[in-house]
């Protein structure tokens, strides 16, 4: 079998689930490549178990991989988290703040080319008291609202996303740098950026928007000291 999908939902506990997965992998022809692997946890999973499955998949040239967690990982020493091409389920996306809440020392968070499964009519919330740097890069989401609340956030980068009609709400009173690079999505609201020093704003197709939306964005940047705009906005 080249497509593997495991879920802990039908097992009484994670150890029994782990033993089952080990049994399946040990009985598999190791000369055959793995085209896809999907693992879903409905309880707290040990990181060493997850790493073992991913290592097996990568060693067999896996083309698609997906790990879904419905519980919180406790990684108190973690300061930097980069999720690259990760597919998040609706449950994880809806409780993303809960997923990272036990990463109490998290300073840097980057989401690159991530996707959400069945994301209609939900909010994606990022709440963290220690977060300093946040990058949302080339993600493809269709949610009602992306809400960021981070009192110590200094740098925010949102680049070339596809959010459809998604709104963006930012609460980051100490934000010093903002980069916003998008096409026409300007449903952007925020608290007063009284600490903002530099902003790079690039909107490829501003003509698709009501001019008042662009004016509203500029009003949020009234205290910025260094502002860069692309020609299309002008």
VOGU-67320 format. One line per 4 residues: number of its first residue (from 1); their letters; for each residue x, y negated, z of N, C-alpha, C. Coordinates in Angstrom, 2 decimals. Layout:
REM VOGU-67320
NUM) A) X,Y,Z,X,Y,Z,X,Y,Z; ...
REM end
This chain:
REM VOGU-67320
1) XXXX) 0.85,1.19,0.00,0.00,0.00,0.00,0.88,-1.24,0.00; 0.57,-2.17,-0.89,1.38,-3.39,-0.99,0.73,-4.58,-0.29; -0.57,-4.49,-0.01,-1.29,-5.57,0.68,-1.64,-5.10,2.09; -1.09,-5.78,3.08,-1.29,-5.39,4.46,-2.06,-6.47,5.21
5) XXXX) -3.09,-6.07,5.93,-3.87,-7.01,6.74,-4.16,-6.36,8.08; -3.72,-7.00,9.16,-3.89,-6.47,10.50,-4.65,-7.48,11.35; -5.58,-7.00,12.16,-6.31,-7.86,13.08,-6.43,-7.17,14.44; -6.19,-7.92,15.50,-6.28,-7.36,16.85,-7.71,-7.28,17.36
9) XXXX) -8.68,-7.74,16.56,-10.07,-7.85,17.01,-10.65,-6.50,17.43; -10.24,-5.43,16.75,-10.82,-4.11,17.02,-10.02,-3.30,18.02; -9.08,-3.95,18.72,-8.25,-3.24,19.68,-8.50,-3.78,21.09; -8.46,-2.91,22.10,-8.75,-3.36,23.47,-7.71,-4.32,24.03
13) XXXX) -6.46,-4.24,23.54,-5.41,-5.14,24.02,-4.32,-5.23,22.96; -3.44,-6.20,23.13,-2.38,-6.45,22.15,-1.36,-5.31,22.09; -0.95,-4.70,23.23,0.01,-3.59,23.13,-0.48,-2.45,22.23; -1.78,-2.09,22.33,-2.31,-1.03,21.46,-2.31,-1.48,20.00
17) XXXX) -2.64,-2.74,19.79,-2.59,-3.29,18.44,-1.15,-3.24,17.90; -0.20,-3.63,18.76,1.21,-3.62,18.37,1.68,-2.22,17.99; 1.29,-1.23,18.79,1.69,0.15,18.51,1.11,0.64,17.19; -0.13,0.23,16.92,-0.76,0.62,15.66,0.00,0.05,14.46
21) XXXX) 0.35,-1.24,14.56,1.07,-1.89,13.46,2.43,-1.22,13.25; 3.14,-0.94,14.35,4.43,-0.26,14.24,4.28,1.10,13.56; 3.22,1.82,13.90,2.97,3.14,13.32,2.73,3.02,11.82; 1.96,2.04,11.41,1.68,1.85,9.99,2.97,1.52,9.23
25) XXXX) 3.75,0.59,9.77,4.97,0.17,9.08,6.00,1.29,9.02; 6.09,2.09,10.09,7.07,3.18,10.11,6.72,4.29,9.13; 5.43,4.42,8.81,4.99,5.46,7.88,4.94,5.00,6.45; 5.28,3.74,6.22,5.20,3.18,4.88,6.50,3.44,4.11
29) XXXX) 6.39,3.56,2.78,7.56,3.76,1.92,8.37,2.46,1.89; 9.55,2.48,2.50,10.36,1.27,2.60,10.95,0.81,1.27; 10.82,1.63,0.24,11.33,1.23,-1.06,10.33,0.36,-1.82; 9.11,0.32,-1.32,8.07,-0.47,-1.98,8.03,-1.89,-1.44
33) XXXX) 7.86,-2.87,-2.33,7.75,-4.25,-1.90,6.38,-4.54,-1.31; 6.30,-5.61,-0.53,5.04,-6.05,0.07,4.59,-7.31,-0.66; 3.41,-7.27,-1.26,2.92,-8.45,-1.99,2.27,-9.47,-1.06; 1.60,-8.98,0.00,0.98,-9.92,0.93,0.83,-9.27,2.30
37) XXXX) 0.90,-10.08,3.32,0.69,-9.60,4.69,-0.10,-10.67,5.45; -1.12,-10.22,6.16,-1.95,-11.12,6.96,-2.12,-10.52,8.35; -1.84,-11.32,9.37,-1.94,-10.86,10.75,-2.83,-11.83,11.52; -3.86,-11.31,12.16,-4.78,-12.14,12.95,-4.77,-11.67,14.40
41) XXXX) -4.53,-12.62,15.31,-4.53,-12.31,16.74,-5.73,-12.95,17.39; -6.44,-12.17,18.18,-7.57,-12.70,18.94,-7.21,-12.81,20.42; -5.94,-12.62,20.74,-5.45,-12.74,22.11,-4.01,-13.21,22.04; -3.42,-13.45,23.18,-2.05,-13.97,23.22,-1.07,-12.91,22.72
45) XXXX) -0.22,-13.30,21.81,0.72,-12.36,21.21,2.16,-12.72,21.58; 2.98,-11.69,21.73,4.39,-11.92,22.01,5.09,-12.36,20.73; 5.95,-13.37,20.86,6.63,-13.89,19.68,7.52,-12.85,19.02; 8.12,-11.96,19.83,9.01,-10.95,19.26,8.24,-10.02,18.33
49) XXXX) 6.96,-9.76,18.65,6.13,-8.91,17.81,5.84,-9.59,16.48; 5.51,-10.88,16.53,5.23,-11.63,15.31,6.49,-11.68,14.44; 7.63,-11.95,15.07,8.88,-12.02,14.32,9.20,-10.69,13.64; 8.89,-9.57,14.32,9.17,-8.26,13.75,8.36,-8.03,12.47
53) XXXX) 7.09,-8.41,12.51,6.24,-8.25,11.33,6.72,-9.14,10.19; 7.02,-10.39,10.50,7.48,-11.32,9.46,8.82,-10.87,8.89; 9.72,-10.39,9.75,11.01,-9.90,9.26,10.82,-8.74,8.30; 9.91,-7.83,8.64,9.62,-6.70,7.76,9.08,-7.20,6.42
57) XXXX) 8.15,-8.16,6.48,7.56,-8.67,5.25,8.60,-9.35,4.37; 9.43,-10.20,4.96,10.44,-10.92,4.18,11.47,-9.96,3.59; 11.82,-8.90,4.32,12.81,-7.94,3.82,12.26,-7.12,2.66; 10.94,-7.16,2.47,10.32,-6.44,1.36,9.76,-7.41,0.32
61) XXXX) 10.36,-8.60,0.26,10.04,-9.59,-0.79,8.56,-9.98,-0.82; 7.99,-10.22,0.34,6.59,-10.61,0.41,6.36,-11.90,-0.37; 5.23,-11.99,-1.06,4.89,-13.17,-1.84,3.92,-14.08,-1.09; 3.05,-13.51,-0.30,2.09,-14.29,0.48,2.11,-13.79,1.92
65) XXXX) 2.08,-14.73,2.87,2.01,-14.32,4.27,1.12,-15.30,5.03; 0.42,-14.77,5.99,-0.50,-15.58,6.79,-0.56,-15.01,8.20; -0.31,-15.87,9.18,-0.42,-15.47,10.58,-1.43,-16.38,11.24; -2.49,-15.81,11.78,-3.56,-16.58,12.41,-3.56,-16.32,13.90
69) XXXX) -3.53,-17.41,14.67,-3.53,-17.31,16.12,-4.80,-17.96,16.66; -5.49,-17.29,17.56,-6.67,-17.88,18.18,-6.42,-18.17,19.64; -5.18,-18.11,20.05,-4.82,-18.45,21.41,-3.58,-19.34,21.39; -3.21,-19.88,22.54,-2.13,-20.84,22.62,-0.80,-20.15,22.87
73) XXXX) 0.19,-20.55,22.10,1.55,-20.10,22.36,2.17,-21.03,23.39; 2.81,-20.46,24.39,3.49,-21.27,25.40,4.97,-21.32,25.04; 5.40,-22.47,24.52,6.80,-22.67,24.15,7.23,-24.01,24.76; 7.43,-24.05,26.08,7.67,-25.32,26.77,8.97,-26.02,26.37
77) XXXX) 9.96,-25.27,25.85,11.24,-25.89,25.50,11.26,-26.43,24.08; 10.23,-26.12,23.30,10.21,-26.51,21.89,10.11,-28.03,21.74; 10.98,-28.63,20.94,10.94,-30.07,20.68,10.60,-30.39,19.23; 10.85,-29.44,18.31,10.62,-29.69,16.90,9.86,-28.51,16.29
81) XXXX) 8.76,-28.80,15.60,7.95,-27.78,14.95,7.69,-28.20,13.51; 8.05,-27.32,12.56,7.84,-27.60,11.14,7.04,-26.44,10.55; 5.81,-26.71,10.14,4.96,-25.71,9.50,4.98,-25.98,8.00; 5.52,-25.03,7.25,5.71,-25.20,5.81,4.92,-24.12,5.06
85) XXXX) 3.96,-24.57,4.23,3.12,-23.65,3.44,2.37,-22.66,4.32; 1.88,-23.13,5.44,1.14,-22.29,6.37,-0.36,-22.46,6.12; -1.09,-21.35,6.08,-2.54,-21.39,5.95,-3.17,-21.27,7.33; -3.93,-22.28,7.72,-4.57,-22.30,9.03,-6.04,-21.92,8.87
89) XXXX) -6.51,-21.05,9.75,-7.93,-20.71,9.74,-8.74,-21.87,10.32; -10.03,-21.80,10.14,-10.92,-22.85,10.66,-10.79,-22.96,12.18; -10.72,-21.82,12.88,-10.63,-21.84,14.34,-9.35,-22.51,14.81; -8.24,-22.18,14.17,-6.96,-22.78,14.56,-6.95,-24.27,14.24
93) XXXX) -7.46,-24.63,13.07,-7.49,-26.04,12.68,-8.36,-26.85,13.63; -9.48,-26.27,14.03,-10.41,-26.97,14.91,-9.84,-27.14,16.31; -8.88,-26.28,16.66,-8.29,-26.35,18.00,-6.78,-26.51,17.89; -6.32,-27.28,16.90,-4.89,-27.43,16.70,-4.22,-28.10,17.89
97) XXXX) -4.89,-29.07,18.50,-4.33,-29.73,19.68,-4.14,-28.74,20.81; -5.09,-27.79,20.94,-4.95,-26.76,21.96,-3.79,-25.83,21.67; -3.55,-25.59,20.37,-2.47,-24.69,19.97,-1.11,-25.25,20.37; -0.95,-26.57,20.30,0.35,-27.16,20.61,0.39,-27.78,22.02
101) XXXX) -0.69,-27.64,22.77,-0.75,-28.29,24.08,0.29,-27.76,25.06; 0.63,-26.45,24.94,1.62,-25.87,25.84,3.05,-26.15,25.39; 3.20,-26.77,24.22,4.53,-27.23,23.78,4.73,-28.62,24.39; 4.92,-28.65,25.68,4.84,-29.91,26.43,5.94,-30.89,26.07
105) XXXX) 7.05,-30.41,25.50,8.16,-31.28,25.15,8.27,-31.54,23.66; 7.21,-31.24,22.92,7.23,-31.43,21.48,7.40,-32.91,21.12; 8.43,-33.18,20.32,8.73,-34.55,19.91,8.48,-34.77,18.41; 8.76,-33.73,17.63,8.72,-33.87,16.17,7.81,-32.79,15.57
109) XXXX) 6.83,-33.22,14.79,5.89,-32.30,14.16,5.79,-32.63,12.68; 6.01,-31.61,11.83,5.91,-31.78,10.38,4.99,-30.72,9.81; 4.01,-31.15,9.01,3.11,-30.24,8.30,3.34,-30.46,6.81; 3.86,-29.43,6.12,4.21,-29.56,4.71,3.46,-28.53,3.88
113) XXXX) 2.72,-28.99,2.88,2.00,-28.12,1.95,1.15,-27.08,2.66; 0.54,-27.47,3.75,-0.33,-26.56,4.50,-1.74,-26.59,3.93; -2.47,-25.51,4.15,-3.85,-25.40,3.68,-4.75,-25.00,4.84; -5.99,-25.41,4.74,-7.00,-25.02,5.72,-8.04,-24.15,5.04
117) XXXX) -8.41,-23.06,5.69,-9.42,-22.14,5.16,-10.80,-22.53,5.70; -11.76,-22.70,4.79,-13.14,-23.05,5.18,-13.14,-24.23,6.15; -12.62,-25.35,5.65,-12.40,-26.50,6.53,-13.50,-27.56,6.45; -14.55,-27.32,5.70,-15.61,-28.32,5.56,-16.28,-28.61,6.90
121) XXXX) -16.59,-29.88,7.11,-17.37,-30.33,8.27,-16.69,-30.07,9.61; -15.37,-30.11,9.64,-14.67,-30.04,10.92,-13.70,-31.21,10.99; -13.24,-31.50,12.19,-12.23,-32.53,12.40,-10.90,-31.86,12.70; -9.83,-32.43,12.19,-8.50,-31.93,12.50,-7.86,-32.93,13.45
125) XXXX) -7.63,-32.49,14.69,-7.16,-33.39,15.74,-5.73,-33.04,16.15; -4.91,-34.07,16.23,-3.56,-33.92,16.75,-3.43,-34.85,17.95; -3.52,-34.27,19.14,-3.40,-35.03,20.39,-2.18,-34.50,21.13; -1.23,-35.37,21.43,-0.05,-34.93,22.18,0.60,-36.15,22.85
129) XXXX) 0.86,-36.03,24.13,1.36,-37.17,24.90,2.83,-37.47,24.65; 3.62,-36.48,24.17,5.06,-36.68,24.01,5.51,-36.84,22.56; 4.61,-36.66,21.62,4.98,-36.66,20.21,5.54,-38.01,19.80; 6.72,-37.97,19.13,7.39,-39.19,18.71,7.40,-39.37,17.20
133) XXXX) 7.50,-38.26,16.45,7.57,-38.33,15.00,6.57,-37.33,14.39; 5.73,-37.81,13.47,4.73,-36.97,12.83,4.78,-37.18,11.32; 4.90,-36.06,10.58,4.89,-36.11,9.12,3.82,-35.17,8.59; 2.93,-35.68,7.75,1.93,-34.88,7.05,2.23,-35.04,5.57
137) XXXX) 2.76,-33.98,4.97,3.35,-34.08,3.64,2.70,-33.10,2.65; 2.05,-33.64,1.64,1.50,-32.84,0.54,0.57,-31.73,1.01; -0.27,-32.04,1.95,-1.23,-31.04,2.41,-2.52,-31.15,1.61; -3.28,-30.09,1.58,-4.53,-30.05,0.83,-5.65,-29.67,1.78
141) XXXX) -6.34,-30.69,2.30,-7.37,-30.46,3.29,-8.66,-31.14,2.86; -9.77,-30.55,3.28,-11.07,-31.17,3.06,-11.83,-31.11,4.38; -11.49,-32.03,5.27,-12.12,-32.10,6.58,-12.79,-33.46,6.73; -13.63,-33.59,7.72,-14.33,-34.86,7.91,-13.38,-35.96,8.35
145) XXXX) -12.49,-35.61,9.27,-11.66,-36.63,9.89,-10.34,-36.03,10.35; -9.26,-36.74,10.09,-7.97,-36.41,10.70,-7.72,-37.45,11.77; -7.64,-37.00,13.00,-7.49,-37.91,14.13,-6.16,-37.64,14.82; -5.38,-38.70,14.98,-4.08,-38.60,15.64,-4.09,-39.50,16.86
149) XXXX) -3.85,-38.92,18.01,-3.75,-39.69,19.26,-2.44,-39.31,19.93; -1.48,-40.23,19.90,-0.15,-39.95,20.43,0.42,-41.26,20.98; 0.32,-41.47,22.28,0.73,-42.76,22.86,2.21,-43.10,22.70; 3.06,-42.08,22.45,4.49,-42.34,22.29,4.96,-42.19,20.85
153) XXXX) 4.04,-42.09,19.91,4.40,-41.92,18.52,5.11,-43.17,17.99; 6.29,-42.96,17.37,7.08,-44.06,16.82,7.04,-44.09,15.30; 7.04,-42.92,14.68,7.13,-42.85,13.22,6.03,-41.94,12.68; 5.26,-42.45,11.73,4.17,-41.69,11.11,4.34,-41.73,9.60
157) XXXX) 4.41,-40.54,8.98,4.55,-40.43,7.53,3.41,-39.57,6.99; 2.62,-40.14,6.10,1.55,-39.41,5.42,1.81,-39.57,3.93; 2.15,-38.47,3.27,2.66,-38.57,1.91,1.91,-37.67,0.94; 1.44,-38.26,-0.16,0.87,-37.54,-1.31,-0.09,-36.41,-0.92
161) XXXX) -1.07,-36.76,-0.16,-2.02,-35.75,0.27,-3.21,-35.68,-0.68; -4.02,-34.63,-0.52,-5.30,-34.51,-1.22,-6.35,-34.27,-0.15; -6.99,-35.34,0.31,-7.93,-35.25,1.42,-9.38,-35.45,0.99; -9.60,-35.68,-0.31,-10.95,-35.97,-0.79,-11.52,-37.16,-0.02
165) XXXX) -12.64,-36.97,0.65,-13.31,-38.08,1.34,-12.93,-38.16,2.82; -11.86,-37.50,3.19,-11.46,-37.45,4.58,-11.06,-38.83,5.11; -11.48,-39.11,6.33,-11.03,-40.33,6.98,-9.81,-40.05,7.85; -9.05,-41.10,8.13,-7.86,-40.99,8.97,-7.98,-42.00,10.10
169) XXXX) -7.90,-41.54,11.33,-7.97,-42.44,12.48,-6.73,-42.24,13.34; -6.03,-43.34,13.60,-4.77,-43.29,14.31,-4.87,-44.07,15.62; -4.44,-43.44,16.70,-4.29,-44.14,17.98,-2.85,-43.94,18.43; -2.03,-44.94,18.12,-0.60,-44.87,18.43,-0.11,-46.29,18.71
173) XXXX) -0.31,-46.78,19.90,-0.01,-48.19,20.22,1.46,-48.56,20.10; 2.38,-47.58,20.17,3.81,-47.88,20.08,4.39,-47.58,18.71; 3.54,-47.37,17.70,4.03,-47.03,16.37,4.91,-48.15,15.81; 6.12,-47.75,15.35,7.08,-48.73,14.82,7.23,-48.63,13.31
177) XXXX) 6.97,-47.44,12.75,7.15,-47.26,11.30,5.99,-46.45,10.74; 5.43,-46.92,9.62,4.33,-46.24,8.94,4.65,-46.13,7.46; 4.58,-44.90,6.93,4.66,-44.68,5.49,3.36,-44.01,5.06; 2.65,-44.67,4.16,1.39,-44.14,3.64,1.49,-44.09,2.12
181) XXXX) 1.54,-42.90,1.57,1.68,-42.70,0.13,0.55,-41.80,-0.33; -0.40,-42.38,-1.08,-1.58,-41.62,-1.45,-2.11,-42.09,-2.79; -3.29,-41.60,-3.15,-3.89,-41.95,-4.42,-4.99,-43.00,-4.25; -6.07,-42.62,-3.61,-7.16,-43.57,-3.49,-7.91,-43.44,-2.17
185) XXXX) -7.42,-42.59,-1.28,-8.13,-42.37,-0.02,-7.71,-43.43,1.00; -8.58,-44.37,1.27,-8.21,-45.47,2.16,-9.18,-45.61,3.33; -9.83,-44.53,3.70,-10.69,-44.56,4.89,-9.80,-44.45,6.11; -9.08,-45.54,6.35,-8.01,-45.55,7.35,-8.39,-46.52,8.46
189) XXXX) -8.43,-46.02,9.67,-8.73,-46.89,10.81,-7.73,-46.61,11.91; -7.50,-47.62,12.73,-6.48,-47.46,13.76,-6.66,-48.52,14.84; -6.03,-48.25,15.98,-5.93,-49.27,17.00,-4.96,-50.34,16.51; -4.87,-51.41,17.23,-3.98,-52.50,16.85,-2.53,-52.03,16.82
193) XXXX) -1.89,-52.19,15.65,-0.48,-51.81,15.51,0.40,-52.99,15.96; 0.34,-53.35,17.22,1.06,-54.54,17.66,2.56,-54.32,17.74; 3.02,-53.03,17.69,4.45,-52.75,17.76,5.04,-52.40,16.39; 4.22,-52.45,15.35,4.67,-52.02,14.03,5.72,-52.99,13.47
197) XXXX) 6.88,-52.44,13.09,7.96,-53.26,12.54,8.12,-53.09,11.04; 7.87,-51.88,10.53,8.08,-51.62,9.10,6.97,-50.73,8.57; 6.48,-51.05,7.37,5.44,-50.25,6.71,5.74,-50.14,5.23; 5.64,-48.92,4.70,5.77,-48.66,3.27,4.43,-48.12,2.79
201) XXXX) 3.74,-48.89,1.96,2.40,-48.51,1.51,2.43,-48.35,-0.01; 2.04,-47.17,-0.48,1.98,-46.90,-1.92,0.66,-46.21,-2.24; -0.17,-46.87,-3.04,-1.47,-46.33,-3.44,-1.50,-46.30,-4.96; -1.50,-45.10,-5.53,-1.34,-44.94,-6.97,-2.53,-45.47,-7.76
205) XXXX) -3.75,-45.29,-7.24,-4.94,-45.68,-7.98,-5.87,-46.54,-7.11; -5.40,-47.70,-6.72,-6.21,-48.54,-5.82,-7.50,-49.05,-6.47; -7.55,-49.05,-7.81,-8.74,-49.52,-8.50,-9.96,-48.65,-8.24; -9.74,-47.44,-7.72,-10.86,-46.56,-7.39,-11.54,-46.98,-6.09
209) XXXX) -10.92,-47.84,-5.34,-11.42,-48.21,-4.02,-12.13,-49.55,-4.04; -13.00,-49.74,-3.07,-13.57,-51.05,-2.81,-12.43,-51.94,-2.32; -12.24,-53.12,-2.94,-11.15,-54.00,-2.50,-11.17,-54.29,-1.00; -12.35,-54.26,-0.40,-12.44,-54.54,1.03,-11.71,-53.48,1.85
213) XXXX) -11.61,-52.27,1.31,-10.87,-51.22,2.02,-9.39,-51.58,2.09; -8.86,-52.11,0.99,-7.46,-52.51,0.97,-7.24,-53.71,1.88; -8.15,-54.65,1.85,-8.07,-55.80,2.75,-8.08,-55.34,4.21; -8.96,-54.38,4.51,-9.03,-53.85,5.86,-7.72,-53.19,6.29
217) XXXX) -7.07,-52.49,5.35,-5.78,-51.88,5.64,-4.74,-52.95,5.96; -4.72,-54.01,5.16,-3.77,-55.09,5.41,-4.00,-55.74,6.77; -5.26,-55.85,7.16,-5.55,-56.47,8.46,-4.97,-55.66,9.61; -4.87,-54.33,9.42,-4.26,-53.50,10.45,-2.76,-53.75,10.57
221) XXXX) -2.18,-54.30,9.50,-0.73,-54.49,9.44,-0.32,-55.93,9.72; -1.18,-56.68,10.37,-0.95,-58.12,10.50,0.32,-58.48,11.24; 0.82,-57.58,12.09,2.01,-57.92,12.88,3.29,-57.30,12.32; 3.21,-56.63,11.17,4.38,-55.96,10.62,5.44,-56.99,10.20
225) XXXX) 6.71,-56.62,10.39,7.81,-57.52,10.05,8.40,-57.23,8.67; 8.33,-55.99,8.22,8.91,-55.57,6.95,7.87,-54.74,6.21; 7.38,-55.24,5.07,6.30,-54.58,4.35,6.69,-54.33,2.90; 6.55,-53.08,2.44,6.81,-52.72,1.05,5.53,-52.19,0.43
229) XXXX) 5.17,-52.74,-0.75,3.96,-52.33,-1.46,4.32,-51.91,-2.88; 3.53,-50.99,-3.47,3.77,-50.65,-4.86,3.04,-51.62,-5.77; 3.46,-51.68,-7.03,2.95,-52.69,-7.96,1.45,-52.56,-8.19; 0.93,-51.33,-8.20,-0.50,-51.13,-8.48,-1.39,-51.84,-7.46
233) XX) -0.96,-51.89,-6.23,-1.74,-52.60,-5.20,-1.82,-54.08,-5.53; -0.70,-54.66,-5.92,-0.69,-56.08,-6.25,-1.53,-56.37,-7.49
REM end
